[in-house]
Amino acid sequence: MLERTPALLAPWLDGLASAWFDCTEGPGTWSVRVVLEHLIHGERTDWMPRVERLLEHGERLPFDPFVREAQCAGEVGELLETFREERAASLARLDRLGITPADLDRRGRHPVFGPVTLRQLLATWVVHDLGHVAQIARVMAKRHARDVGPWKAYLPVLADRTSGPAS
């Protein structure tokens, strides 16, 4: 699943007019561009550093807190390519670790949640991607919320979430 997210987003988003990337769901919510920046930041500072810390230190050394809002420069096409490269590097690192089924039950320490397993961390990474794919779809749909007229009643994607990002 993790290798598919960049492959899904690239043909979906690359080459669209920039107006698609800067709209939001309202105050305090993220644009498509900000979601892409967040995904890149997670690849660089969150997922694999936590996996490696869990395997090396267990619960003795908690994960560093994750700063959810970090910016990366570039146009959307560049952000998509950066995300693809960063994700490929993360998955190569993950593969080199040679994780076994027994490793999945090893525990680390989250700074807020306390003890967590590698299985939970990896599942969260997948669900995190899926949540942001859904978020991108919502943001893009809401760009046309007024344009659909009365059909809005049949389009629940337009009624979803209007507060801050789930990350």
DSSP file (Angstrom, degrees, kcal/mol; ACC not computed):
  #  RESIDUE AA STRUCTURE BP1 BP2  ACC     N-H-->O    O-->H-N    N-H-->O    O-->H-N    TCO  KAPPA ALPHA  PHI   PSI    X-CA   Y-CA   Z-CA
    1    1 A M    >>        0   0    0      0, 0.0     3,-1.2     0, 0.0     4,-0.9   0.000 360.0 360.0 360.0 -43.4    0.0    0.0    0.0
    2    2 A L  T 34  +     0   0    0      1,-0.3     3,-0.4     2,-0.2    89,-0.1   0.830 360.0  51.8 -62.8 -32.4    2.7    2.5    0.9
    3    3 A E  T 3> S+     0   0    0      1,-0.2     4,-0.7     2,-0.1    -1,-0.3   0.702 104.1  60.4 -76.6 -15.8    4.4    2.3   -2.4
    4    4 A R  H <> S+     0   0    0     -3,-1.2     4,-2.1     1,-0.2     5,-0.2   0.740  84.5  75.8 -83.1 -23.2    1.1    3.0   -4.2
    5    5 A T  H  X S+     0   0    0     -4,-0.9     4,-2.6    -3,-0.4     3,-0.4   0.944  99.4  41.5 -59.4 -51.7    0.3    6.4   -2.7
    6    6 A P  H  > S+     0   0    0      0, 0.0     4,-2.3     0, 0.0    -1,-0.2   0.900 115.0  53.2 -61.2 -36.5    2.8    8.4   -4.8
    7    7 A A  H  < S+     0   0    0     -4,-0.7    -2,-0.2     1,-0.2    -3,-0.1   0.793 112.1  45.7 -68.1 -27.1    1.8    6.3   -7.9
    8    8 A L  H  X S+     0   0    0     -4,-2.1     4,-1.0    -3,-0.4    -1,-0.2   0.910 115.1  45.1 -77.5 -46.1   -1.9    7.2   -7.2
    9    9 A L  H  X S+     0   0    0     -4,-2.6     4,-2.6    -5,-0.2     5,-0.5   0.860 102.5  64.5 -70.7 -37.0   -1.3   10.9   -6.6
   10   10 A A  H  X S+     0   0    0     -4,-2.3     4,-2.5     1,-0.2    -1,-0.2   0.945 108.4  35.9 -58.6 -55.9    1.0   11.7   -9.5
   11   11 A P  H  4 S+     0   0    0      0, 0.0    -1,-0.2     0, 0.0    -2,-0.2   0.812 118.6  53.8 -70.0 -24.2   -1.3   11.0  -12.4
   12   12 A W  H  < S+     0   0    0     -4,-1.0    -2,-0.2    -5,-0.1    -3,-0.1   0.884 125.6  18.0 -72.1 -39.5   -4.2   12.4  -10.5
   13   13 A L  H >< S+     0   0    0     -4,-2.6     3,-1.9    -5,-0.1    -3,-0.2   0.777  92.5 104.4-107.5 -33.3   -2.7   15.8   -9.7
   14   14 A D  T 3< S+     0   0    0     -4,-2.5     3,-0.1    -5,-0.5    -4,-0.0  -0.290  90.6  14.5 -63.0 131.1    0.3   16.4  -12.0
   15   15 A G  T 3  S+     0   0    0      1,-0.3    -1,-0.3    -2,-0.0     3,-0.1   0.353  89.9 133.0  91.3  -5.8   -0.4   19.0  -14.7
   16   16 A L    <   -     0   0    0     -3,-1.9    -1,-0.3     1,-0.1    60,-0.1  -0.392  69.3 -87.0 -72.7 157.0   -3.7   20.4  -13.2
   17   17 A A    >   -     0   0    0      1,-0.1     3,-1.8    -3,-0.1     4,-0.3  -0.315  38.4-115.2 -60.6 147.0   -4.1   24.1  -13.0
   18   18 A S  T >> S+     0   0    0      1,-0.3     3,-1.6     2,-0.2     4,-0.7   0.725 108.0  76.9 -61.5 -22.5   -2.7   25.7   -9.9
   19   19 A A  H 3> S+     0   0    0      1,-0.3     4,-0.6     2,-0.2     3,-0.4   0.793  87.9  60.7 -59.2 -26.9   -6.2   26.7   -8.7
   20   20 A W  H <4 S+     0   0    0     -3,-1.8    12,-0.3     1,-0.2    -1,-0.3   0.755 103.6  50.8 -68.3 -23.5   -6.8   23.1   -7.7
   21   21 A F  H <4 S+     0   0    0     -3,-1.6    12,-2.1    -4,-0.3    13,-0.3   0.604 106.6  46.7 -97.6 -13.3   -3.9   23.1   -5.2
   22   22 A D  H  < S+     0   0    0     -4,-0.7    -1,-0.2    -3,-0.4    -2,-0.1   0.511  83.7 100.3-111.7  -5.6   -4.5   26.2   -3.1
   23   23 A C     <  -     0   0    0     -4,-0.6     9,-0.5    -3,-0.0     2,-0.2  -0.441  52.3-167.0 -76.6 158.3   -8.1   25.9   -2.2
   24   24 A T        -     0   0    0      7,-0.2     7,-0.1    -2,-0.1     6,-0.1  -0.709  36.1-106.2-131.9-178.2   -9.1   24.6    1.3
   25   25 A E  S    S-     0   0    0      1,-0.4     6,-0.1     5,-0.3    -2,-0.0   0.397  84.6 -69.1 -91.0   0.5  -12.1   23.3    3.1
   26   26 A G  S >  S-     0   0    0      3,-0.1     3,-1.7     4,-0.0    -1,-0.4  -0.810  86.2 -14.0 136.9-177.8  -12.3   26.5    5.1
   27   27 A P  T 3  S+     0   0    0      0, 0.0     3,-0.1     0, 0.0   137,-0.0  -0.229 127.2  16.1 -56.0 137.3  -10.3   28.3    7.8
   28   28 A G  T 3  S+     0   0    0      1,-0.3     2,-0.2   135,-0.1   135,-0.0   0.580 102.7 112.8  78.2   9.6   -7.8   26.2    9.6
   29   29 A T    <   -     0   0    0     -3,-1.7     2,-0.3   135,-0.2    -1,-0.3  -0.689  64.7-107.9-112.6 168.8   -7.8   23.4    6.9
   30   30 A W        -     0   0    0     -2,-0.2    -5,-0.3    -3,-0.1     2,-0.1  -0.685  17.8-137.7-101.0 146.0   -5.1   22.3    4.5
   31   31 A S     >  -     0   0    0     -2,-0.3     4,-2.2    -7,-0.1    -9,-0.2  -0.413  36.9-101.5 -84.2 170.3   -4.8   22.8    0.7
   32   32 A V  H  > S+     0   0    0     -9,-0.5     4,-2.3   -12,-0.3     5,-0.2   0.911 125.0  54.4 -58.4 -42.6   -3.7   20.0   -1.6
   33   33 A R  H  > S+     0   0    0    -12,-2.1     4,-2.3     1,-0.2    -1,-0.2   0.917 108.2  47.8 -58.8 -45.1   -0.3   21.7   -1.7
   34   34 A V  H  > S+     0   0    0    -13,-0.3     4,-2.5     1,-0.2    -1,-0.2   0.877 108.9  54.2 -66.8 -37.1    0.0   21.7    2.1
   35   35 A V  H  X S+     0   0    0     -4,-2.2     4,-2.4     2,-0.2    -1,-0.2   0.931 109.3  48.3 -61.4 -44.3   -1.0   18.0    2.3
   36   36 A L  H  X S+     0   0    0     -4,-2.3     4,-2.2     2,-0.2    -2,-0.2   0.914 111.1  50.0 -62.5 -42.3    1.8   17.1   -0.2
   37   37 A E  H  X S+     0   0    0     -4,-2.3     4,-2.5     1,-0.2    -1,-0.2   0.904 110.7  50.7 -60.9 -40.6    4.3   19.1    1.9
   38   38 A H  H  X S+     0   0    0     -4,-2.5     4,-2.4     2,-0.2    -2,-0.2   0.900 108.3  51.5 -64.0 -42.6    3.1   17.3    5.0
   39   39 A L  H  X S+     0   0    0     -4,-2.4     4,-1.8     2,-0.2    -1,-0.2   0.908 111.5  47.4 -62.8 -41.3    3.5   13.9    3.3
   40   40 A I  H  X S+     0   0    0     -4,-2.2     4,-2.0     2,-0.2    -2,-0.2   0.935 110.9  51.3 -64.0 -46.3    7.1   14.8    2.3
   41   41 A H  H  X S+     0   0    0     -4,-2.5     4,-2.4     1,-0.2     5,-0.3   0.897 107.9  53.2 -59.3 -40.6    7.9   16.1    5.8
   42   42 A G  H  X>S+     0   0    0     -4,-2.4     4,-2.1     1,-0.2     5,-1.5   0.884 107.5  51.3 -61.9 -39.2    6.6   12.8    7.3
   43   43 A E  H  <5S+     0   0    0     -4,-1.8     5,-0.4     1,-0.2    -1,-0.2   0.894 115.7  42.1 -63.9 -38.4    8.8   10.8    5.0
   44   44 A R  H  <5S+     0   0    0     -4,-2.0    -2,-0.2    -5,-0.1    -1,-0.2   0.838 132.7  13.2 -78.8 -33.3   11.8   12.8    6.1
   45   45 A T  H  <5S+     0   0    0     -4,-2.4    -3,-0.2    -5,-0.2    -2,-0.2   0.513 123.9  33.8-127.3  -6.0   11.3   13.1    9.8
   46   46 A D  T  X5S+     0   0    0     -4,-2.1     4,-2.2    -5,-0.3     5,-0.2   0.785 101.3  43.5-119.8 -69.2    8.6   10.8   11.1
   47   47 A W  H  ><S+     0   0    0     -5,-1.5     4,-2.3     1,-0.2     5,-0.1   0.934 119.5  31.5 -60.3 -61.9    7.9    7.3    9.8
   48   48 A M  H  > S+     0   0    0     -5,-0.4     4,-2.9    -6,-0.3     5,-0.3   0.891 116.5  56.2 -70.0 -37.8   11.3    5.7    9.3
   49   49 A P  H  > S+     0   0    0      0, 0.0     4,-2.2     0, 0.0    -1,-0.2   0.904 111.5  46.1 -57.4 -36.6   13.0    7.6   12.2
   50   50 A R  H  X S+     0   0    0     -4,-2.2     4,-2.7     2,-0.2    -2,-0.2   0.917 111.6  50.4 -71.0 -42.2   10.3    6.1   14.5
   51   51 A V  H  X S+     0   0    0     -4,-2.3     4,-2.3    -5,-0.2     5,-0.2   0.954 114.6  44.5 -57.5 -49.4   10.6    2.6   13.0
   52   52 A E  H  X S+     0   0    0     -4,-2.9     4,-2.2     1,-0.2     5,-0.2   0.885 113.2  49.9 -66.0 -39.1   14.4    2.7   13.5
   53   53 A R  H  X>S+     0   0    0     -4,-2.2     4,-3.3    -5,-0.3     5,-0.6   0.922 110.4  50.8 -65.2 -42.9   14.2    4.2   17.0
   54   54 A L  H  X5S+     0   0    0     -4,-2.7     4,-1.9     1,-0.2    -2,-0.2   0.934 113.8  44.3 -58.7 -47.2   11.7    1.6   18.0
   55   55 A L  H  <5S+     0   0    0     -4,-2.3    -1,-0.2    -5,-0.2    -2,-0.2   0.854 121.4  38.8 -68.8 -34.0   13.9   -1.3   16.7
   56   56 A E  H  <5S+     0   0    0     -4,-2.2    -2,-0.2    -5,-0.2    -1,-0.2   0.885 134.1  16.1 -83.3 -39.8   17.0    0.2   18.2
   57   57 A H  H ><5S-     0   0    0     -4,-3.3     3,-1.8     1,-0.2     4,-0.3   0.512  79.5-162.2-117.2  -7.4   15.8    1.5   21.6
   58   58 A G  T 3<<S-     0   0    0     -4,-1.9    51,-0.6    -5,-0.6     3,-0.5  -0.337  72.4 -23.7  57.8-136.5   12.4   -0.1   22.3
   59   59 A E  T 3  S+     0   0    0     49,-0.3    -1,-0.3     1,-0.2    49,-0.1   0.528 121.9  86.5 -84.9  -6.7   10.5    1.9   24.9
   60   60 A R  S <  S+     0   0    0     -3,-1.8    -1,-0.2     1,-0.2    -2,-0.2   0.841  93.9  37.7 -64.7 -33.9   13.7    3.4   26.5
   61   61 A L  S    S-     0   0    0     -3,-0.5    48,-0.4    -4,-0.3    -1,-0.2  -0.931  85.5-139.0-124.9 107.7   13.9    6.4   24.1
   62   62 A P        -     0   0    0      0, 0.0    48,-0.2     0, 0.0    -3,-0.1  -0.174  29.8 -95.8 -62.6 156.1   10.5    8.0   23.1
   63   63 A F        -     0   0    0     46,-2.9     3,-0.1     1,-0.1   -13,-0.1  -0.349  44.2-102.9 -62.5 150.0    9.9    9.1   19.5
   64   64 A D        -     0   0    0      1,-0.1    -1,-0.1   -18,-0.1   -14,-0.0  -0.529  46.2 -97.2 -68.2 144.1   10.6   12.7   18.8
   65   65 A P        -     0   0    0      0, 0.0     2,-0.6     0, 0.0    -1,-0.1  -0.349  39.6-123.3 -59.7 146.7    7.3   14.8   18.6
   66   66 A F        -     0   0    0     -3,-0.1     2,-0.8   -20,-0.0     3,-0.1  -0.847   9.8-144.7 -99.0 124.3    6.2   15.2   15.0
   67   67 A V        -     0   0    0     -2,-0.6     3,-0.1     1,-0.2   -22,-0.1  -0.794  14.2-164.0 -85.7 110.3    5.7   18.8   13.8
   68   68 A R  S    S+     0   0    0     -2,-0.8     2,-0.9     1,-0.2    -1,-0.2   0.809  71.3  59.9 -70.8 -31.0    2.7   18.3   11.5
   69   69 A E        +     0   0    0     -3,-0.1     2,-0.4   -28,-0.1    -1,-0.2  -0.796  63.5 142.2-108.5  95.9    3.0   21.6    9.6
   70   70 A A        -     0   0    0     -2,-0.9     2,-0.3   -36,-0.2   -29,-0.2  -0.988  38.5-134.6-130.3 141.6    6.3   21.9    7.7
   71   71 A Q        -     0   0    0     -2,-0.4     2,-0.4   -31,-0.1   -37,-0.1  -0.722  13.7-168.2-103.4 145.7    6.7   23.5    4.4
   72   72 A C        -     0   0    0     -2,-0.3     2,-0.2     2,-0.1   -35,-0.1  -0.973  25.5-122.7-123.9 142.7    8.6   22.3    1.3
   73   73 A A        +     0   0    0     -2,-0.4     2,-0.2   -36,-0.1     0, 0.0  -0.505  58.4  73.0 -84.4 153.3    9.3   24.6   -1.6
   74   74 A G  S    S-     0   0    0     -2,-0.2    -2,-0.1     4,-0.1     2,-0.1  -0.461  74.9 -70.9 133.1 161.5    8.2   23.8   -5.1
   75   75 A E     >  -     0   0    0     -2,-0.2     4,-2.7     1,-0.1     3,-0.3  -0.350  56.5 -99.1 -75.8 165.7    5.5   23.5   -7.6
   76   76 A V  H  > S+     0   0    0      1,-0.2     4,-2.9     2,-0.2     5,-0.2   0.891 123.9  54.1 -59.2 -41.8    3.1   20.6   -7.3
   77   77 A G  H  > S+     0   0    0      1,-0.2     4,-1.9     2,-0.2    -1,-0.2   0.907 111.4  46.2 -58.2 -41.0    4.8   18.5  -10.0
   78   78 A E  H  > S+     0   0    0     -3,-0.3     4,-2.7     2,-0.2    -2,-0.2   0.894 111.7  51.3 -67.4 -40.5    8.1   18.9   -8.0
   79   79 A L  H  X S+     0   0    0     -4,-2.7     4,-2.8     2,-0.2    -2,-0.2   0.909 109.0  51.1 -63.7 -41.2    6.4   18.1   -4.7
   80   80 A L  H  X S+     0   0    0     -4,-2.9     4,-2.3     2,-0.2    -1,-0.2   0.913 112.3  46.3 -61.7 -42.4    4.9   14.9   -6.3
   81   81 A E  H  X S+     0   0    0     -4,-1.9     4,-2.6    -5,-0.2    -2,-0.2   0.906 112.5  50.1 -67.0 -41.6    8.4   13.9   -7.5
   82   82 A T  H  X S+     0   0    0     -4,-2.7     4,-3.0     2,-0.2     5,-0.2   0.921 110.9  49.6 -62.1 -43.5   10.0   14.6   -4.2
   83   83 A F  H  X S+     0   0    0     -4,-2.8     4,-2.8     2,-0.2     5,-0.3   0.924 110.6  50.2 -61.2 -44.1    7.3   12.6   -2.4
   84   84 A R  H  X S+     0   0    0     -4,-2.3     4,-2.3     2,-0.2    -2,-0.2   0.932 114.1  44.8 -59.8 -45.8    7.9    9.7   -4.8
   85   85 A E  H  X S+     0   0    0     -4,-2.6     4,-2.3     2,-0.2    -2,-0.2   0.924 114.8  47.2 -65.0 -45.3   11.6    9.8   -4.2
   86   86 A E  H  X S+     0   0    0     -4,-3.0     4,-2.4     2,-0.2    -2,-0.2   0.910 113.4  48.4 -64.5 -42.2   11.3   10.2   -0.4
   87   87 A R  H  X S+     0   0    0     -4,-2.8     4,-2.7    -5,-0.2     5,-0.2   0.913 110.5  51.1 -65.5 -41.7    8.8    7.3   -0.2
   88   88 A A  H  X S+     0   0    0     -4,-2.3     4,-2.1    -5,-0.3    -1,-0.2   0.916 111.4  48.3 -61.2 -41.9   10.9    5.1   -2.3
   89   89 A A  H  X S+     0   0    0     -4,-2.3     4,-2.3     2,-0.2    -2,-0.2   0.909 111.3  50.5 -64.5 -41.4   13.9    5.8    0.0
   90   90 A S  H  X S+     0   0    0     -4,-2.4     4,-2.6     1,-0.2    -2,-0.2   0.928 111.6  47.1 -61.5 -45.3   11.8    5.1    3.1
   91   91 A L  H  X S+     0   0    0     -4,-2.7     4,-2.5     2,-0.2    -1,-0.2   0.841 110.0  52.9 -69.5 -31.7   10.6    1.8    1.7
   92   92 A A  H  X S+     0   0    0     -4,-2.1     4,-2.2    -5,-0.2    -1,-0.2   0.917 110.8  47.8 -65.9 -42.2   14.1    0.8    0.7
   93   93 A R  H  X S+     0   0    0     -4,-2.3     4,-1.0     2,-0.2    -2,-0.2   0.923 112.2  49.8 -61.1 -44.2   15.2    1.6    4.3
   94   94 A L  H ><>S+     0   0    0     -4,-2.6     3,-0.6     1,-0.2     5,-0.5   0.915 110.5  49.8 -61.5 -44.0   12.3   -0.4    5.7
   95   95 A D  H ><5S+     0   0    0     -4,-2.5     3,-1.5     1,-0.2    -1,-0.2   0.888 105.4  57.0 -62.9 -40.1   13.1   -3.4    3.4
   96   96 A R  H 3<5S+     0   0    0     -4,-2.2    -1,-0.2     1,-0.3    -2,-0.2   0.743  94.2  68.3 -64.8 -22.4   16.8   -3.3    4.5
   97   97 A L  T <<5S-     0   0    0     -4,-1.0    -1,-0.3    -3,-0.6    -2,-0.2   0.726  93.9-143.9 -70.4 -19.9   15.7   -3.7    8.1
   98   98 A G  T < 5 -     0   0    0     -3,-1.5    -3,-0.1    -4,-0.4    -2,-0.1   0.921  20.2-157.6  59.5  45.6   14.5   -7.3    7.4
   99   99 A I      < -     0   0    0     -5,-0.5    -1,-0.2     1,-0.1    -2,-0.0  -0.316   4.8-155.1 -61.9 133.1   11.6   -7.0    9.7
  100  100 A T     >  -     0   0    0      1,-0.1     4,-1.0    -2,-0.0     3,-0.5  -0.611  31.7-103.4-102.5 164.8   10.3  -10.4   10.9
  101  101 A P  T >4 S+     0   0    0      0, 0.0     3,-0.5     0, 0.0     4,-0.4   0.872 123.9  55.2 -55.1 -36.2    6.8  -11.2   12.2
  102  102 A A  G >4 S+     0   0    0      1,-0.2     3,-1.3     2,-0.2     4,-0.2   0.859  99.5  60.6 -66.0 -34.1    8.2  -11.2   15.7
  103  103 A D  G >4 S+     0   0    0     -3,-0.5     3,-2.0     1,-0.2    15,-0.4   0.810  89.5  71.7 -61.9 -29.2    9.5   -7.7   15.2
  104  104 A L  G << S+     0   0    0     -4,-1.0    15,-2.7    -3,-0.5    16,-0.3   0.753  96.6  50.4 -61.7 -23.8    5.9   -6.4   14.6
  105  105 A D  G <  S+     0   0    0     -3,-1.3    -1,-0.3    -4,-0.4    -2,-0.2   0.427  83.5 116.7 -94.4   0.6    5.1   -6.9   18.3
  106  106 A R    <   -     0   0    0     -3,-2.0    12,-2.0    -4,-0.2     2,-0.3  -0.396  60.7-130.8 -67.9 149.4    8.2   -5.0   19.5
  107  107 A R  E     +A  117   0A   0     10,-0.2    10,-0.2   -53,-0.1     2,-0.2  -0.795  27.2 174.3-112.6 145.2    7.3   -1.8   21.4
  108  108 A G  E     -A  116   0A   0      8,-3.0     8,-2.2    -2,-0.3     2,-0.5  -0.687  33.8-105.4-126.5-174.8    8.4    1.7   21.3
  109  109 A R  E     -A  115   0A   0    -51,-0.6   -46,-2.9   -48,-0.4     8,-0.0  -0.958  19.8-155.2-126.0 118.6    7.2    4.8   23.1
  110  110 A H  E  >  -A  114   0A   0      4,-3.2     4,-1.5    -2,-0.5   -46,-0.1  -0.672  25.0-126.2 -83.3 141.7    5.1    7.5   21.5
  111  111 A P  T  4 S+     0   0    0      0, 0.0    -1,-0.1     0, 0.0   -47,-0.0   0.718 105.9  21.0 -65.6 -18.9    5.5   10.9   23.3
  112  112 A V  T  4 S+     0   0    0      2,-0.2    -2,-0.0     0, 0.0    -3,-0.0   0.761 129.7  40.5-111.2 -46.2    1.7   11.2   23.8
  113  113 A F  T  4 S-     0   0    0      1,-0.3    -4,-0.0     0, 0.0     0, 0.0   0.664  90.3-147.6 -83.9 -17.6    0.3    7.7   23.6
  114  114 A G  E  <  +A  110   0A   0     -4,-1.5    -4,-3.2     2,-0.0    -1,-0.3  -0.650  64.2  26.6  83.3-142.7    3.0    5.8   25.5
  115  115 A P  E     +A  109   0A   0      0, 0.0     2,-0.3     0, 0.0    -6,-0.2  -0.303  68.7 166.7 -62.9 132.6    3.8    2.2   24.5
  116  116 A V  E     -A  108   0A   0     -8,-2.2    -8,-3.0    -2,-0.0     2,-0.2  -0.961  27.6-125.2-138.9 155.7    3.0    1.4   20.8
  117  117 A T  E  >  -A  107   0A   0     -2,-0.3     4,-2.2   -10,-0.2   -10,-0.2  -0.626  22.5-117.7 -99.5 161.7    4.0   -1.6   18.7
  118  118 A L  H  > S+     0   0    0    -12,-2.0     4,-2.8   -15,-0.4     5,-0.2   0.883 117.3  58.1 -61.3 -38.4    5.8   -1.6   15.3
  119  119 A R  H  > S+     0   0    0    -15,-2.7     4,-2.3   -13,-0.2    -1,-0.2   0.920 107.6  46.4 -57.1 -44.8    2.6   -3.3   13.9
  120  120 A Q  H  > S+     0   0    0    -16,-0.3     4,-2.4     2,-0.2    -1,-0.2   0.901 111.7  51.2 -65.4 -41.1    0.6   -0.3   15.1
  121  121 A L  H  X S+     0   0    0     -4,-2.2     4,-1.8     2,-0.2    -2,-0.2   0.930 112.4  45.3 -62.2 -46.4    3.1    2.2   13.7
  122  122 A L  H  X S+     0   0    0     -4,-2.8     4,-1.7     2,-0.2    -2,-0.2   0.897 113.3  49.7 -66.9 -39.9    3.2    0.6   10.3
  123  123 A A  H  X S+     0   0    0     -4,-2.3     4,-2.6    -5,-0.2    -1,-0.2   0.890 109.2  53.2 -63.8 -38.3   -0.6    0.3   10.1
  124  124 A T  H  X S+     0   0    0     -4,-2.4     4,-2.8     1,-0.2    -1,-0.2   0.876 104.1  55.9 -64.2 -37.6   -0.9    4.0   11.1
  125  125 A W  H  X S+     0   0    0     -4,-1.8     4,-1.9     2,-0.2    -1,-0.2   0.922 110.6  44.9 -59.7 -44.8    1.4    4.9    8.2
  126  126 A V  H  X S+     0   0    0     -4,-1.7     4,-2.2     2,-0.2    -2,-0.2   0.944 115.6  45.6 -64.5 -49.4   -0.9    3.2    5.7
  127  127 A V  H  X S+     0   0    0     -4,-2.6     4,-2.7     1,-0.2    -2,-0.2   0.861 108.4  58.0 -65.5 -35.3   -4.1    4.7    7.2
  128  128 A H  H  X S+     0   0    0     -4,-2.8     4,-2.0    -5,-0.2    -1,-0.2   0.934 107.5  47.6 -57.5 -47.8   -2.4    8.1    7.4
  129  129 A D  H  X S+     0   0    0     -4,-1.9     4,-2.3     1,-0.2    -2,-0.2   0.944 111.9  49.3 -58.0 -48.9   -1.8    7.9    3.6
  130  130 A L  H  X S+     0   0    0     -4,-2.2     4,-2.3     1,-0.2    -2,-0.2   0.886 109.1  53.0 -61.4 -39.3   -5.4    6.8    3.0
  131  131 A G  H  X S+     0   0    0     -4,-2.7     4,-2.2     1,-0.2    -1,-0.2   0.895 110.6  46.6 -62.6 -40.1   -6.7    9.7    5.1
  132  132 A H  H  X S+     0   0    0     -4,-2.0     4,-2.5     2,-0.2    -2,-0.2   0.829 108.8  54.4 -75.1 -30.2   -4.8   12.2    3.2
  133  133 A V  H  X S+     0   0    0     -4,-2.3     4,-2.0     2,-0.2    -2,-0.2   0.935 112.0  45.4 -62.7 -44.9   -5.9   10.8   -0.2
  134  134 A A  H  X S+     0   0    0     -4,-2.3     4,-2.4     1,-0.2    -2,-0.2   0.895 111.3  53.2 -63.4 -39.8   -9.5   11.2    1.0
  135  135 A Q  H  X S+     0   0    0     -4,-2.2     4,-2.7     2,-0.2     5,-0.2   0.914 107.3  51.0 -62.1 -43.5   -8.7   14.7    2.3
  136  136 A I  H  X S+     0   0    0     -4,-2.5     4,-2.4     1,-0.2     5,-0.2   0.920 110.1  50.1 -60.1 -43.8   -7.3   15.6   -1.1
  137  137 A A  H  X S+     0   0    0     -4,-2.0     4,-2.5     2,-0.2    -2,-0.2   0.918 111.6  48.3 -61.4 -43.6  -10.5   14.4   -2.8
  138  138 A R  H  X S+     0   0    0     -4,-2.4     4,-2.7     2,-0.2    -2,-0.2   0.936 111.5  49.0 -61.4 -47.2  -12.6   16.4   -0.4
  139  139 A V  H  X S+     0   0    0     -4,-2.7     4,-0.7     1,-0.2    -1,-0.2   0.921 113.8  46.2 -60.4 -44.4  -10.7   19.6   -0.9
  140  140 A M  H >< S+     0   0    0     -4,-2.4     3,-0.6    -5,-0.2     4,-0.3   0.890 112.6  50.3 -67.5 -38.4  -10.8   19.2   -4.6
  141  141 A A  H >< S+     0   0    0     -4,-2.5     3,-2.1     1,-0.2    -2,-0.2   0.912 104.4  58.2 -64.3 -41.5  -14.5   18.4   -4.6
  142  142 A K  H >< S+     0   0    0     -4,-2.7     3,-1.4     1,-0.3     4,-0.3   0.685  87.7  75.5 -66.8 -16.0  -15.3   21.4   -2.4
  143  143 A R  T << S+     0   0    0     -4,-0.7    -1,-0.3    -3,-0.6     3,-0.2   0.795 105.3  37.4 -60.9 -26.1  -13.8   23.7   -5.0
  144  144 A H  T <> S+     0   0    0     -3,-2.1     4,-1.3    -4,-0.3    -1,-0.3   0.137  80.8 117.9-111.1  18.4  -17.0   23.0   -6.9
  145  145 A A  T <4 S+     0   0    0     -3,-1.4     3,-0.3     1,-0.2     4,-0.2   0.889  82.7  39.5 -56.3 -43.5  -19.4   23.0   -3.9
  146  146 A R  T >4 S+     0   0    0     -4,-0.3     3,-1.1     1,-0.2    -1,-0.2   0.837 109.5  62.0 -73.9 -31.6  -21.4   26.1   -5.2
  147  147 A D  T 34 S+     0   0    0      1,-0.2    -1,-0.2    -4,-0.1    -2,-0.2   0.740  91.8  64.1 -69.8 -23.4  -21.3   25.0   -8.8
  148  148 A V  T >< S-     0   0    0     -4,-1.3     3,-1.6    -3,-0.3    -1,-0.2   0.614  82.3-169.8 -80.7  -9.6  -23.2   21.7   -8.3
  149  149 A G  G X   -     0   0    0     -3,-1.1     3,-1.7     1,-0.3    -1,-0.2  -0.293  65.2  -2.7  59.9-136.2  -26.4   23.5   -7.2
  150  150 A P  G >  S+     0   0    0      0, 0.0     3,-1.5     0, 0.0    -1,-0.3   0.671 119.0  78.3 -67.1 -16.2  -29.1   21.3   -5.8
  151  151 A W  G X   +     0   0    0     -3,-1.6     3,-2.4     1,-0.3     4,-0.3   0.676  69.8  87.6 -66.0 -13.3  -27.1   18.1   -6.4
  152  152 A K  G X  S+     0   0    0     -3,-1.7     3,-1.6     1,-0.3    -1,-0.3   0.835  76.7  66.2 -52.3 -33.2  -25.1   19.0   -3.3
  153  153 A A  G <  S+     0   0    0     -3,-1.5    -1,-0.3     1,-0.3    -2,-0.2   0.749 104.9  43.5 -61.1 -23.6  -27.8   17.1   -1.3
  154  154 A Y  G <  S+     0   0    0     -3,-2.4    -1,-0.3    -4,-0.2    -2,-0.2   0.288  99.0  78.8-104.2   8.5  -26.6   13.9   -3.0
  155  155 A L    X   +     0   0    0     -3,-1.6     3,-2.2    -4,-0.3     4,-0.4  -0.732  50.5 177.1-121.3  81.7  -22.8   14.6   -2.6
  156  156 A P  G >> S+     0   0    0      0, 0.0     3,-1.4     0, 0.0     4,-1.0   0.741  75.0  73.8 -59.0 -23.3  -21.7   13.8    1.0
  157  157 A V  G 34 S+     0   0    0      1,-0.3   -15,-0.1     2,-0.2     3,-0.1   0.785  93.8  55.3 -60.6 -24.5  -18.1   14.6    0.1
  158  158 A L  G <4 S+     0   0    0     -3,-2.2    -1,-0.3    -6,-0.2    -6,-0.1   0.664 107.0  48.7 -81.5 -16.2  -19.2   18.2    0.1
  159  159 A A  T <4 S+     0   0    0     -3,-1.4    -2,-0.2    -4,-0.4    -1,-0.2   0.570  89.0 109.9 -98.1 -11.1  -20.6   18.0    3.6
  160  160 A D  S  < S-     0   0    0     -4,-1.0    -3,-0.0    -3,-0.1     0, 0.0  -0.203  78.2 -24.1 -64.8 156.6  -17.5   16.3    5.2
  161  161 A R        +     0   0    0      1,-0.1    -1,-0.1     3,-0.0     3,-0.0   0.648  44.9 177.1  16.2 122.2  -15.1   18.0    7.6
  162  162 A T        +     0   0    0     -3,-0.1     2,-0.1     2,-0.0    -1,-0.1   0.277  58.4  77.9-127.5   7.3  -14.7   21.7    7.8
  163  163 A S  S    S-     0   0    0      1,-0.3  -138,-0.1  -135,-0.0  -135,-0.1  -0.414  91.3 -40.8-107.2-170.9  -12.2   22.0   10.7
  164  164 A G  S    S-     0   0    0     -2,-0.1    -1,-0.3     1,-0.1  -135,-0.2   0.244  72.7 -76.5 -51.7 168.6   -8.5   21.3   10.9
  165  165 A P        -     0   0    0      0, 0.0     2,-0.8     0, 0.0    -1,-0.1  -0.284  29.5-134.8 -71.0 147.0   -6.5   18.5    9.3
  166  166 A A              0   0    0      1,-0.2   -31,-0.1   -35,-0.1    -2,-0.0  -0.905 360.0 360.0 -96.5 112.2   -6.4   15.0   10.5
  167  167 A S              0   0    0     -2,-0.8    -1,-0.2   -36,-0.0   -39,-0.1   0.323 360.0 360.0-136.7 360.0   -2.7   14.0   10.4
